[in-house]
C-alpha cells in the first residue's frame, strides 16, 4: 500500500467562520448571514441548548438540544411551518415540491413519491452510478496531464450525470446543462438579505426575488414543460423506468389521484437540487478531509481493496464497506451540505426545552451548529470516522446527527444519496488519490447549500489497488 503524503500546515489551512465569544448584535448577525448562512453564530450557539434572540419584531430561537429538535421536527411537527422570511429563497425554484409544501398536500405528495425511492428503486439506480463514475475515471486516465482539477465542478458534473439519467433517461443530455446553469446561477444570486427582517420592506424584497428567479429559471421552466408534455403524449403507460415517467403515471395509493404537470415539474426540480448538488458537495468535503488525514485514508483504501479486489463497486458491495460509510457519515457531520434546515415558524404557542416559544416566533435548527455542539460531541472539530462505528451507535442521540433531517420530513432521497456517496468514494479511491493543490486554503460558505468559497482544487495521483484477481495468476 502506498505511503500517504505528510499533512503540511498549508494543507490544514481550513478557514472556518469566526466565532466571537460575545453575543453578536442583531445587525452584525444579519450582515454575516447575508454573506454566508453559517457565518453569524457566536460561541454560545455551540454551547447552549436553546439560544433566544429578540430585536423589535424579530423573535428567533436556535434549538440545539436533541430533545428540542425531536419535539419540533417530529413530535409537534404540525405546529412548525417554513418561515416566511426564507420562502422567497426556496419557493421560486421548488414551487410546490416536498421541501416547500405543508400539511395534507405534503402528505399526498410524499405518498406518491415514496415508491421511487424505496430500496428496490435505489438498487435499480446503482448501475447508473457505476457507469457514470467509470466514464469519469476513463476521462481522467486519458487526460494524463496531471493538471489541477476543480473538484467541486467535477463532482457536480458526475452527480449531474447520475441524477439526470435517473430522472430523465434518454432525455438527460437535453436537460442536464440547463439544469446545471439554472441551479448555479440561482445559488449565486438568491441569497438572504437583512432587508428580509424588516416588516413592509421584506415584501418588496420578496417581490424582487421572485422577479429575479423568474428570469433565472425561464429556460429551465420552458424545457421542463416541453419534456413533460412530450412524455404525456407518448403513451398512457410508462415508456421507461426513469423518475419522470414514474411521477407522470403515479397515483396516490389511497385516492388514486395523480400529480399535475406543474406538480411533476416542482418535484423534479426539488429532487434535482437535493440529489445532485448536495451529494456532490458531500463528496467534495469527504475528499478534502481524507486528503488531510492519512490514517483514515489508508484504512479506507485497505477496506476497499480487500472487499472489491479491483472490481467496480455494486449496490450489494455497500454492506461490505462499513468503514467507507463511516468516513462519509463523519464528513456529513462536519460539513453537512444542507447546513440549515429551513427556519420554521410556530403556528401556536409551544414550550421547547423549558422555553416558551410564542406563536409567530422563528425557530432555527442548524445542522452546522448541532454537529459541532460542545455538549453533544467530544472534540467536535476533529475528523473521527470511528464515531459512527456500529458498536458506538448509542454514543450520541439520534437527533444530534441530522444531515437528512428527522421525523416525518426525513429526506426522501437519503438512501439514494448514501448509495451514490459510498459507491463513488469506493470507485474513485481504487484508482486515484486526491491531494489539495499547493497553497490553497479551504473555506466553507453557506449558500442554499454548503460550498467551498473559492472552490476545491486538487491534484490527481494514480494509485494501483491490491487485486486478488491478479494474485491468483501470479501464484
C-alpha positions in Angstrom: 0.0 0.0 0.0 1.2 3.5 -0.8 2.6 5.9 1.8 0.4 8.9 2.3 1.7 12.4 2.0 2.6 14.1 5.2 0.0 16.7 6.2 1.5 20.1 6.0 0.4 23.3 7.7 -0.7 24.6 4.3 -2.9 21.6 3.7 -4.5 22.2 7.1 -5.4 25.8 6.2 -9.1 25.4 6.8 -10.7 28.8 7.2 -13.8 28.5 9.4 -16.2 31.3 10.1 -15.1 33.5 13.1 -16.9 32.6 16.3 -16.8 35.5 18.7 -17.2 34.9 22.5 -19.5 37.8 22.9 -23.1 37.8 21.6 -23.3 39.4 18.1 -25.6 42.4 17.7 -28.7 41.7 15.5 -27.2 43.9 12.8 -23.9 42.0 12.9 -25.8 38.7 12.8 -27.9 39.7 9.8 -24.9 41.1 7.8 -22.9 38.0 8.5 -25.8 35.8 7.4 -26.2 37.8 4.2 -22.7 36.7 3.1 -22.8 33.1 4.5 -25.7 31.4 6.3 -23.2 29.7 8.7 -21.4 33.0 9.4 -23.5 34.7 12.1 -23.1 32.3 15.1 -21.2 33.0 18.2 -19.7 30.8 20.9 -22.8 30.5 23.0 -24.6 29.0 20.0 -22.3 26.0 20.1 -22.7 25.5 23.9 -26.3 26.2 24.9 -29.4 24.0 24.4 -31.6 26.9 23.2 -30.5 30.4 22.2 -33.0 33.2 22.0 -32.6 36.4 20.1 -35.0 39.4 20.1 -34.9 42.7 18.3 -38.1 44.7 17.9 -40.4 42.5 15.8 -37.7 39.7 15.3 -38.1 36.8 17.7 -35.8 33.9 17.0 -34.9 30.6 18.8 -31.9 28.5 17.9 -32.7 25.0 19.2 -29.7 22.6 19.6 -30.8 20.1 22.2 -31.8 16.7 20.6 -35.0 16.6 22.7 -36.0 20.0 21.3 -35.0 19.0 17.8 -37.2 15.9 18.1 -40.1 17.9 19.5 -40.1 20.4 16.6 -39.3 18.1 13.7 -41.2 15.0 14.9 -43.5 15.2 18.0 -45.1 18.5 17.3 -44.1 19.0 13.6 -47.5 20.2 12.6 -47.0 23.4 14.6 -43.9 24.5 12.7 -44.1 25.6 9.1 -41.5 27.1 6.8 -40.8 30.7 8.0 -42.0 33.5 5.7 -38.5 35.1 5.5 -37.0 32.0 3.8 -39.8 31.3 1.4 -38.6 33.8 -1.2 -35.4 31.8 -1.4 -37.0 28.4 -1.9 -40.4 28.7 -3.5 -39.5 30.4 -6.9 -37.3 27.4 -7.7 -39.0 24.5 -5.9 -42.6 25.6 -6.3 -44.9 23.1 -4.6 -42.3 20.4 -4.1 -41.8 18.3 -1.0 -39.4 20.9 0.6 -41.8 23.8 0.5 -45.4 22.4 0.9 -47.1 21.6 4.2 -49.9 19.6 5.7 -52.2 17.4 3.7 -50.7 18.4 0.4 -47.3 17.4 1.6 -48.6 14.0 2.8 -50.2 13.4 -0.5 -47.1 14.2 -2.5 -45.0 12.1 -0.1 -47.2 9.0 -0.6 -46.9 9.3 -4.4 -43.1 9.9 -4.3 -42.1 7.2 -1.8 -42.1 4.2 -4.2 -39.5 5.9 -6.4 -37.0 6.0 -3.5 -37.6 2.6 -1.8 -34.8 0.1 -1.6 -35.7 -1.7 -4.8 -35.7 1.6 -6.8 -32.4 2.8 -5.3 -30.8 -0.6 -6.1 -32.0 0.0 -9.7 -30.2 3.3 -9.9 -26.9 1.8 -8.8 -25.9 0.7 -12.3 -26.1 4.3 -13.5 -23.8 5.3 -10.6 -21.2 2.7 -11.7 -21.4 3.6 -15.4 -21.1 7.4 -14.8 -18.2 7.1 -12.4 -16.4 4.7 -14.7 -16.8 7.2 -17.6 -15.3 10.0 -15.5 -12.4 7.8 -14.5 -11.6 6.9 -18.1 -11.6 10.6 -18.9 -9.2 11.2 -16.1 -6.9 8.4 -17.3 -7.0 9.7 -20.9 -6.2 13.3 -19.7 -2.9 12.2 -18.0 -1.7 15.8 -17.8 -1.6 15.9 -14.1 -3.2 19.4 -14.3 -5.1 20.7 -11.3 -8.7 19.6 -11.1 -11.6 21.7 -9.8 -13.1 19.0 -7.6 -16.4 20.8 -6.9 -17.0 21.1 -10.6 -16.0 17.5 -11.3 -18.2 16.1 -8.6 -21.2 18.2 -9.7 -20.7 17.1 -13.3 -20.6 13.4 -12.1 -23.7 13.6 -9.9 -25.4 15.7 -12.5 -24.9 12.9 -15.0 -26.2 10.3 -12.4 -29.3 12.2 -11.3 -30.2 13.4 -14.8 -30.0 9.8 -16.2 -32.1 8.5 -13.3 -34.6 11.3 -13.7 -34.8 11.8 -17.4 -33.3 8.6 -19.0 -32.8 9.2 -22.8 -33.6 12.9 -22.4 -30.9 13.5 -19.8 -28.5 15.1 -22.4 -31.1 17.5 -23.4 -31.8 18.9 -20.0 -28.8 18.5 -17.7 -26.9 21.5 -19.0 -29.9 23.7 -18.5 -30.5 22.3 -15.0 -26.9 23.0 -14.1 -26.8 26.5 -15.4 -30.0 27.4 -13.7 -29.1 25.9 -10.4 -25.6 27.5 -10.3 -27.0 31.0 -11.1 -29.8 30.6 -8.6 -27.4 29.7 -5.8 -25.2 32.7 -6.6 -28.0 35.3 -6.8 -30.7 34.2 -4.4 -29.1 35.0 -1.0 -30.7 36.1 2.2 -30.8 39.9 2.8 -31.0 41.8 6.1 -34.0 43.5 4.5 -35.9 40.3 4.9 -36.1 41.0 8.6 -37.9 44.4 8.2 -41.7 44.4 8.0 -43.0 46.1 4.9 -39.7 46.2 3.2 -39.5 42.4 3.3 -42.5 42.2 0.9 -40.6 44.4 -1.6 -37.5 42.2 -1.2 -39.6 39.0 -1.7 -41.2 40.5 -4.9 -37.8 41.4 -6.3 -36.5 37.9 -5.6 -39.5 36.4 -7.4 -38.8 38.5 -10.4 -35.1 37.6 -10.5 -35.9 33.9 -10.0 -38.3 34.0 -12.9 -35.5 35.4 -15.2 -33.1 32.8 -13.9 -35.5 29.9 -14.4 -37.1 30.9 -17.7 -35.2 28.5 -19.9 -35.4 25.6 -17.4 -39.2 26.0 -16.9 -39.8 26.1 -20.7 -37.7 23.0 -21.2 -39.3 21.1 -18.4 -42.8 21.9 -19.7 -41.7 20.7 -23.2 -40.4 17.4 -21.8 -43.4 16.7 -19.6 -45.8 17.4 -22.4 -43.8 15.1 -24.8 -43.8 12.3 -22.3 -47.5 12.6 -21.5 -48.4 12.4 -25.2 -46.4 9.3 -25.9 -48.5 6.8 -24.0 -50.8 6.2 -21.2 -48.3 3.8 -19.7 -44.7 4.4 -18.6 -42.3 4.1 -21.5 -39.2 4.0 -19.3 -38.3 3.4 -15.7 -36.9 6.9 -15.1 -38.3 9.2 -12.4 -40.1 11.5 -14.9 -42.3 8.6 -16.2 -42.8 7.2 -12.7 -44.2 10.5 -11.5 -46.3 11.2 -14.5 -48.0 7.9 -14.2 -48.0 7.6 -10.4 -51.2 7.8 -8.3 -51.8 8.2 -4.6 -52.3 4.7 -3.2 -55.1 5.9 -1.0 -57.1 8.1 -3.5 -55.6 7.2 -6.9 -55.1 11.0 -7.6 -52.0 11.8 -9.6 -49.7 14.8 -9.9 -50.4 17.6 -12.3 -47.7 18.7 -14.9 -46.9 21.6 -12.6 -46.5 19.3 -9.6 -44.2 17.0 -11.6 -42.1 19.9 -12.6 -41.7 21.1 -9.0 -40.9 17.7 -7.7 -38.3 17.0 -10.4 -36.5 20.3 -9.7 -36.7 19.6 -6.0 -35.1 16.2 -6.4 -32.5 17.5 -8.8 -31.4 20.2 -6.3 -31.5 17.7 -3.4 -30.0 14.8 -5.3 -27.4 16.5 -7.4 -25.7 19.3 -5.6 -25.9 18.1 -2.0 -24.3 14.7 -2.9 -21.6 16.4 -5.0 -20.7 18.7 -2.1 -20.7 15.8 0.4 -18.2 14.0 -1.8 -16.1 17.2 -2.1 -15.9 17.6 1.7 -15.1 13.9 2.1 -12.2 14.1 -0.3 -10.9 17.2 1.4 -11.0 15.5 4.8 -9.3 12.4 3.5 -6.6 14.4 2.0 -5.8 15.8 5.4 -6.0 12.5 7.4 -3.6 9.8 6.2 -4.6 7.2 8.7 -8.3 7.3 7.8 -7.4 7.3 4.1 -5.1 4.3 4.4 -7.8 2.3 6.4 -10.4 3.1 3.7 -8.1 2.0 0.9 -7.4 -1.3 2.7 -11.1 -2.0 3.1 -12.0 -1.1 -0.5 -9.1 -3.1 -2.0 -9.9 -6.1 0.1 -13.7 -6.0 -0.5 -13.7 -5.1 -4.2 -10.4 -6.7 -5.4 -10.1 -4.3 -8.2 -13.8 -4.5 -9.4 -16.2 -1.6 -9.7 -18.5 -1.4 -6.7 -22.1 -2.6 -7.0 -25.1 -1.9 -4.8 -24.5 -5.2 -2.9 -20.9 -4.2 -2.1 -22.0 -1.3 0.1 -22.7 -3.5 3.1 -19.1 -4.8 2.7 -17.7 -1.2 3.0 -18.6 -0.2 6.6 -15.6 2.0 7.2 -16.1 3.8 3.9 -19.6 4.5 5.0 -18.3 5.8 8.4 -16.0 8.2 6.6 -18.9 9.5 4.6 -21.1 9.9 7.7 -18.4 11.8 9.5 -17.9 14.1 6.5 -21.7 14.8 6.6 -21.3 15.6 10.3 -18.5 18.2 9.9 -19.7 19.7 6.6 -23.4 19.0 6.2 -24.4 20.1 2.6 -27.8 21.1 4.0 -26.2 23.2 6.7 -29.5 24.8 7.9 -32.9 23.1 8.0 -35.2 25.8 6.7 -36.2 28.1 9.5 -39.7 27.3 10.8 -42.4 29.5 12.3 -44.6 28.5 15.2 -48.3 28.5 14.4 -49.3 28.3 18.1 -47.6 28.9 21.4 -45.4 26.0 22.4 -42.8 25.0 25.0 -39.4 23.7 23.9 -36.8 22.5 26.5 -38.4 24.7 29.1 -38.6 27.8 26.9 -41.9 29.3 25.9 -42.0 29.7 22.1 -44.7 32.2 21.3 -46.9 32.0 18.1 -45.1 33.6 15.2 -41.6 33.1 16.6 -39.0 31.7 14.2 -37.2 28.5 15.2 -33.9 27.6 13.6 -32.5 24.0 13.6 -29.0 24.2 12.2 -27.0 21.0 11.5 -23.8 23.1 11.1 -24.2 24.1 14.8 -25.7 20.9 16.2 -23.0 18.7 14.6 -20.3 20.9 16.2 -22.0 21.4 19.5 -19.7 21.2 22.5 -22.2 19.3 24.7 -23.1 16.7 22.1 -19.8 15.7 20.6 -16.3 15.0 22.1 -13.8 17.2 20.3 -16.4 18.2 17.7 -14.0 19.8 15.3 -12.0 16.6 14.9 -12.4 14.3 12.0 -13.0 10.9 13.5 -15.0 8.3 11.4 -14.9 5.9 14.4 -17.8 7.9 15.9 -20.0 6.1 13.5 -18.8 2.5 14.2 -21.7 0.2 14.7 -20.7 -0.7 18.2 -20.7 3.0 19.1 -24.2 3.7 17.7 -25.7 4.8 21.0 -23.0 7.3 22.0 -24.8 10.3 20.6 -28.6 10.8 20.5 -30.2 10.3 17.1 -31.3 14.0 16.8 -27.7 15.1 17.4 -26.9 14.0 13.9 -29.4 15.2 11.3 -27.8 15.7 7.8 -31.1 14.4 6.3 -33.4 15.9 9.0 -35.5 13.7 11.2 -39.2 12.9 11.7 -41.9 12.8 9.0 -39.9 15.1 6.8 -36.8 12.9 6.8 -35.2 13.3 3.4 -36.9 11.0 1.0 -33.7 10.7 -1.0 -31.4 9.9 1.9 -30.8 6.2 0.9 -30.0 7.3 -2.7 -27.6 9.9 -1.5 -25.8 7.5 0.8 -25.7 4.8 -2.0 -24.2 7.3 -4.5 -21.7 8.7 -1.9 -20.3 5.3 -0.8 -20.2 3.8 -4.4 -18.4 6.9 -5.9 -15.9 7.1 -3.0 -15.0 3.4 -3.4 -14.8 3.6 -7.2 -12.6 6.6 -7.3 -10.4 5.6 -4.4 -9.4 2.4 -6.2 -7.7 4.4 -8.9 -6.8 7.9 -7.6 -5.5 9.8 -4.5 -6.7 13.3 -4.4 -4.5 16.0 -2.8 -5.1 19.7 -2.3 -3.2 21.9 -4.7 -0.4 23.8 -3.0 -1.0 26.9 -1.0 -4.8 26.5 -1.1 -7.0 27.5 1.8 -10.4 26.0 2.0 -13.3 28.0 3.5 -16.9 26.7 3.8 -19.6 29.1 2.8 -23.3 28.6 3.5 -25.4 29.5 0.5 -28.5 27.4 0.0 -26.0 24.5 0.4 -22.5 24.4 1.9 -19.8 25.2 -0.7 -16.1 25.7 -0.6 -16.0 29.5 -1.0 -13.2 29.5 -3.6 -13.7 26.0 -5.0 -11.6 23.0 -4.1 -8.6 22.4 -6.4 -6.8 19.1 -6.2 -4.1 17.0 -7.8 -4.9 13.5 -9.0 -2.3 10.9 -8.2 -2.8 7.5 -9.9 -2.7 4.5 -7.5 -2.6 0.8 -8.0 -5.1 -1.1 -5.7 -4.2 -4.5 -4.5 -6.1 -7.1 -6.5 -6.8 -10.7 -5.6 -7.6 -11.4 -9.2 -4.0 -10.9 -10.3 -2.6 -12.7 -7.3 -4.2 -16.0 -8.3 -2.5 -15.9 -11.7 0.9 -14.9 -10.1 1.0 -17.7 -7.6 
